[in-house]
Amino acid sequence: MNDIPDPHDEFGPFGKPLFEDPSARALSRVGVVDVGSNSVRMVVFDGAARSPAYFFNEKIMCGLGLGLAETNRLNPRGRERALNALRRFALLAKGMKVSPMTVVATAAVREAEDGPEFQAEVLRETGLRLWVIDGDEEARLSAQGVLLGWPDAKGIVCDIGGNSMELARIGGGKVGQRVTSPLGPFRLQQVKGSQKDRQAHISRILRELKETIQPDHDRIYLVGGSWRVIARLDMERRGYPLTVLHEYRMQPRSLMETLDWIAAGDLAALRVRTGTSPERMELVPLATEVLRELIRIFKPKEIDVSAYGIREGLLYEQMPPRLRARDPLIEAARVAEATSARVPGFGKKLYQFLLPLFRNAPPERQRLIRAACLLHDTTWRAHPDYRAEMCFDNATRANLGGLDHPGRVFLGLALLHRYKNSRAGSRLEPLFRLLTEDQMLEAEVLGKAMRFGSMFSIEDPSAAGSLKFMPKKKVLELSLTPEGAGLYGEVAQARFKSLANALHATPVVRTAT
């Protein structure tokens, strides 16, 4: 993901567009349904971008696996609710012309003695074929979901559902060793004895998993609704300013403090504060017990949250290899430019024009610069008074993969400065603390560079002139072509001077004769 393609290539660092490729267009609308132990969810992904766009997303908390460990059968009320949900989903899919839909069922249906009967009923009543996957396959698909949104992920994926918990090792873009366990909250509700007995039960199973998965202070990627609630509560305790869960990162010691805080807190009050459903919050105490032991036994160096899991893993399964290899951030930005910018394709020209300012930037910064150039004009329809902040909101809160929280704020701040010179007094200031002072200055320079380059020439700024930055001499030079001399009006002059000031450089303008 961090490799920078040859700039002399026909398509430069952005790569050849794949939108019209038949194998990519086949993914223009993909529908998946996940029939889990606790919830049944339908997601329809739209667009051929490497980063998933959620055209439709609906979840019903059915509790299909509630009491399974005790009765060995699906919960009757949960079964009825799940069937009703699947009837609705089948009709919605027909209306959206999504066919066929991939429908998978996990622990509850595969373990219940009436699981096959439920499968037959679903097919008969809805026409949907329910594919029951085993724990190994569930772990693989969840891990693929993490890789879809986090291509460089390396460590252990931990996916908790209602009746099971799966682990999978990932790295180098591949899924490795995987294992399943009965550590879902519904299962743990049936463990006899005291909390201490339950802790011993959890600890024993995790030590067995440790022997198989062989953790070595790996980063752990959390997948699943119960983990997401705990992460949201961690944000609440810390007063964290950005409540996007994807790529939210936690340190083990701090997370342990949050688990203590949850255990001592009023769950009803915490549920209201975080907007969590009663059904989900009911499972949180047991999930915290599992997570506490997971941290204690596996000793991870960091715990990260992935908003992508089995459903995104199913989408990843259908992608051609060359689409999988793409950077999800750049692909999402490319789609945004193609559908929302005034001049689609200008982002690449803007990047080439500004590149002399950022030649020494590391690869990770280069990709943020590329994304910013693609996104620089995608909110032009917004009211001018709110355009800058809307740019920031779009970057920080959009459903983007391959982008950590500091990266989101850097991208948002650069786009804010694309439309506005100053960030002082902004309502967004609490989010700026996710960046260092130097990073904020870098984002300001990028924003002001885009602010100048985007209006200097409508067609191609490189045809109007070229930039040269000499940091040791503190000089920013603009060499104008004969055409560019006519374009270098008062507004362009003011924006070039503002860019030079941000670089603490002297502006120099030369005109070709």
C-alpha positions, 0 to 999 in steps of 0.5 A: 500500500505504501509503494509509490508507482513510477511517476513516469508511468502513463497514469503516474502514482494513481494507477490505471482506473479500474471502473470500466473494467468488466471484472470490477464493474461486476461488483457494482452492487453486491449484497450479503447477509450475515445470520449471526447468533445475536444479529441478522444484518443485510449490507449492499455494497455499491461501486467498484472502488477498493473501499466499500461504499454502503448502499444499504445497511440494516441490522436486526438484533434477533438473538437467534443463539440465545440459550443454545448452549442449554437447549441445543436449539435455536431460540424460538423467538429469535428464529421467528424474528430472523425469518421475518428479517430474511423475508424483508431482506429478500424483497429489498434485494429484489427491489434493488436488483441485487441477485444473487445475494450471499447469505451466510450463517455462523455459530448458532445455525451450525451448532443447533440441532434444528439448524438444517430445519431452519435452513430449509425453512429460509429457502422455502419461505424466502428463496434465499440459500443459507450457507452455513460456514464452520468456525475456520471459514468464519475466521478466514472471512472476518480476517479478509474483512480486516484486510479489505479495510486495513491492507497492511494489518499484521497480527491477530484478528479476534472476532467475537459473536454471540456463541463463538469467538474466532482468531486468525493470524494475518500479515503480508495481505494473507490470512494464516493460522485460524481457530474457533472457540466457544467464548461468545457471551451467549455461551458464557451465560450458561457456564455454571458457578461464580464469576471466578469459575467463569474466569477460570473457564475463559482463561483455560480456553484462551491458553489452549488457543494461545498454544495454537495461534502462538501470539508474540505480543502481536497487535490484536484487531477486534471485530464484532459488535460487543468489541465495538461497544467496549471501544466506544465506551473507551472513547467515552472514558477518555474524552476522545474527540473522534468517535469513528471506530474503524482504526481506533487504537488502544493501549493495553494498560489504558484499556484495562482501566476502561474495563474496570470503569465499565465494571464499576459503572451504571450500564444503563447510563452508559448505554444511553450515553453511547447510544447502544441498544439494550440487547447489545449492552446486555452482553458487554459485561461478559465480553469485558471478561473475555477481553480482560483475559485475552489481554492478560494471556496474549499480552498484545502491544496494541489493540485496534478496532476494525469496523470491517468483518465477515460481510466485508470479507465476503466482498473481498472474496469477490474482488479480482486480485488486482483490485484487492491490491489497490489502496482503499483510500486512493480508490475511495478518493478517486470515486469521490472525485469522479462523482462529485468534483467539478473537473474529474481528473484534475486531482492528478494534475494538481498532485503533479504540479505540487509534487516539488513541494513534497518530494522528500515526504515519506510514502505514508504522507505521499498517499495522503497528499494524493488523496487530498488532491483527489478530494480537493474539490468534492464539496464545491456545492456546499455553501461557501460559509461551511465549505471548509468545515464540510471538507473536514467533516467528510475526511474525518467521518467518512467510511474510509479504509486504510486511514488511521485517526491522525491520518483522517485529521491530517487529511481533513485539516489540509482540505479545510485549508484548501478553502480557508487560510486560518483554522483559529476558533474552529469548532473542530479544534478538539480534533486537532490534538490528534496531530503534533504541531509539526503535522498541523503545519504540514497539513496547512502547507498542503491545504494552501498549496491546493488552494493556490494550485486549484485556481491558478489554472482550470485546465492544468496548472503544470501548463501554466507554470512550475514550482520549485522549493529550496528549503535551505535557502527558504525560497519558493519559486514559481516559473510562469509560462507565457500562458501562465503569466496571463493567469497570474492575477491578483487572487493567484498572487495573494494565494501564492504569497500565503503558501510561501508564508506557510513554508516560511519562504520568500516568494520568487516569481519568474516569467519565461520570455 
